[in-house]
Amino acid sequence: MTGCAFRLQLWFFAGFAALMAVNPAEAHHRGVPDDGPVLGVAIPAISHGEMQIIAKYRTAILGLAARQPVTDPKLRRLAGFVSLQYFACFYGLVPGSLPDELSPFNECSHAYLAGTRALLAHMVEMPGAQSAAKALQERINAEIASDLVFGAFCSNSQEVFDSAVIVAPDWTMIPAHPPTVLTRLKHRFSASF
């Protein structure tokens, strides 16, 4: 990576961090507020263990949603939330985002995967490709039930999300999370050679 490209990447991350810091209440939002209304669609919590399975089927779920012959506002809101949340979580590319509860990217991973599961649950209730959605949901439920590890909970496992609120990574945790710091350093040094 050239020096110019690296500086451009630094400016991008600095700009993104500054944007998230403009409204710190939203940047550090933790799901649906206890005292406020849900502005979009309420998205049920997902356990830490279930995340691994939903991540495995994420592409199939989104593909099924894209092929829905009939859509409705809830499907479009959920699909939009999943897309934006996945982007905000750096496309799930940060190592440890799913299995590491202490990762600054774990909560935003919970959000996009909970949204993905809610999208599938909604498709099961919709007319159209209902049988395909039911079959996929049954396969996922069977896989979750087959291993007790998939029921594991973490600090973000009780969190209900709102499709109108995008959850950003917790930027304040990055300096204190060695795997994230090492990933960035590894990328920096490997790009310079």
C-alpha positions in Angstrom: 0.0 0.0 0.0 1.4 3.4 -0.9 1.8 6.2 1.6 -1.0 8.1 -0.1 -3.4 5.2 0.0 -2.6 4.6 3.7 -3.2 8.3 4.5 -6.5 8.2 2.6 -7.5 5.1 4.6 -6.5 6.9 7.9 -8.6 9.9 6.9 -11.6 7.7 6.1 -11.4 6.0 9.5 -10.9 9.3 11.3 -13.9 10.8 9.5 -16.0 7.8 10.3 -15.0 8.0 14.0 -15.7 11.7 14.0 -19.1 11.2 12.5 -19.9 8.6 15.1 -18.7 11.0 17.9 -20.9 13.8 16.7 -23.9 12.3 18.6 -22.3 10.1 21.3 -25.7 9.1 22.6 -26.4 7.4 19.3 -22.9 6.1 18.8 -23.0 4.3 22.1 -26.7 3.3 21.8 -27.4 0.0 23.3 -30.4 -1.5 21.5 -34.0 -0.3 22.2 -34.1 2.3 25.0 -36.0 1.3 28.1 -37.9 4.6 28.3 -38.4 5.4 24.6 -40.6 4.1 21.8 -39.3 1.8 19.0 -39.0 4.0 15.9 -38.7 1.1 13.4 -39.2 -2.6 13.8 -38.3 -4.2 17.2 -35.7 -6.9 16.5 -35.6 -9.7 19.2 -32.3 -10.4 20.9 -30.0 -13.2 19.6 -27.8 -15.4 21.8 -24.1 -15.4 21.4 -24.1 -19.0 20.2 -26.9 -18.5 17.7 -24.9 -15.8 16.0 -22.5 -18.4 14.5 -25.3 -20.3 12.9 -27.1 -17.2 11.6 -23.8 -15.9 10.1 -23.4 -19.2 8.3 -26.9 -18.9 6.7 -26.8 -15.0 6.3 -26.3 -15.1 2.5 -29.1 -17.7 2.0 -31.5 -15.6 4.1 -30.7 -12.4 2.2 -31.0 -14.3 -1.1 -34.4 -15.6 -0.1 -35.5 -12.1 0.9 -34.3 -10.7 -2.5 -36.4 -13.3 -4.3 -39.6 -12.6 -2.4 -42.4 -12.2 -5.0 -44.3 -9.9 -2.6 -42.7 -7.5 -0.2 -44.1 -5.3 2.5 -42.7 -2.4 4.6 -41.5 -4.6 7.4 -39.5 -6.8 5.1 -38.0 -3.8 3.4 -37.1 -2.2 6.8 -35.5 -5.3 8.1 -33.6 -5.9 4.9 -32.4 -2.3 4.9 -31.4 -2.5 8.5 -29.4 -5.7 7.9 -27.6 -4.1 5.0 -26.7 -0.9 6.8 -25.8 -2.6 10.0 -23.5 -5.1 8.2 -21.8 -2.1 6.6 -21.4 -0.3 10.0 -19.9 -3.5 11.3 -17.2 -3.5 8.6 -18.9 -6.3 6.7 -18.1 -8.7 9.6 -14.4 -8.7 8.5 -12.8 -7.8 11.8 -11.5 -11.1 13.3 -13.2 -12.1 16.6 -16.4 -10.0 16.0 -18.6 -13.0 16.5 -16.9 -15.2 19.1 -15.2 -12.6 21.2 -17.7 -10.9 23.6 -15.1 -8.3 24.4 -14.6 -7.2 20.8 -15.6 -3.7 20.0 -17.5 -5.2 17.0 -19.5 -7.8 18.9 -22.5 -5.7 19.7 -22.9 -4.4 16.1 -22.5 -8.1 15.0 -25.3 -9.0 17.3 -27.4 -6.3 15.7 -27.0 -7.4 12.0 -27.4 -11.1 12.8 -30.4 -10.5 15.0 -31.9 -8.5 12.1 -31.1 -11.3 9.7 -32.9 -13.8 11.9 -35.9 -11.4 12.3 -36.0 -11.1 8.5 -36.2 -14.9 8.1 -38.9 -15.1 10.8 -40.9 -12.4 9.0 -40.6 -14.3 5.7 -42.0 -17.4 7.3 -45.2 -15.5 8.0 -45.4 -13.8 4.6 -47.2 -15.2 1.5 -44.9 -16.2 -1.4 -41.8 -18.2 -0.7 -43.1 -19.2 2.7 -42.2 -22.9 2.3 -38.6 -22.1 1.4 -38.4 -19.7 4.4 -39.9 -22.4 6.7 -37.5 -25.1 5.5 -34.5 -22.8 6.1 -35.8 -21.8 9.5 -36.3 -25.5 10.4 -32.7 -26.3 9.3 -31.3 -23.5 11.3 -33.4 -24.4 14.4 -32.3 -28.0 14.1 -28.6 -27.0 14.0 -29.0 -24.7 17.0 -30.8 -27.4 19.0 -28.1 -30.0 18.1 -25.4 -28.3 20.2 -25.9 -26.7 23.6 -23.0 -24.3 22.9 -25.2 -22.4 20.4 -27.4 -21.3 23.3 -24.5 -19.5 25.0 -25.2 -16.0 26.2 -23.0 -13.0 26.5 -23.5 -9.4 27.6 -25.1 -8.5 24.3 -27.4 -11.5 24.2 -30.4 -9.9 25.9 -30.3 -6.8 23.7 -33.4 -5.9 21.6 -32.6 -3.8 18.6 -34.5 -1.1 16.7 -34.4 -1.2 12.8 -34.3 2.6 12.9 -31.1 2.7 15.0 -27.7 1.6 13.6 -25.3 0.3 16.2 -21.8 1.3 15.6 -18.7 -0.5 16.9 -17.7 0.7 20.3 -14.7 2.8 19.3 -13.7 3.4 22.9 -13.0 -0.3 23.4 -10.5 -0.6 20.4 -7.4 0.6 22.3 -8.1 -1.9 25.1 -8.8 -4.8 22.8 -5.5 -6.4 21.7 -6.9 -8.6 18.9 -8.4 -5.6 17.1 -5.2 -3.5 17.6 -3.0 -6.4 16.4 -5.2 -6.9 13.4 -4.8 -3.3 12.4 -1.0 -3.4 13.0 -0.7 -6.6 11.0 -2.6 -5.1 8.1 -0.5 -1.9 8.3 2.8 -3.8 8.3 1.8 -6.4 5.7 0.6 -3.6 3.3 4.0 -1.8 3.6 6.0 -4.8 2.3 
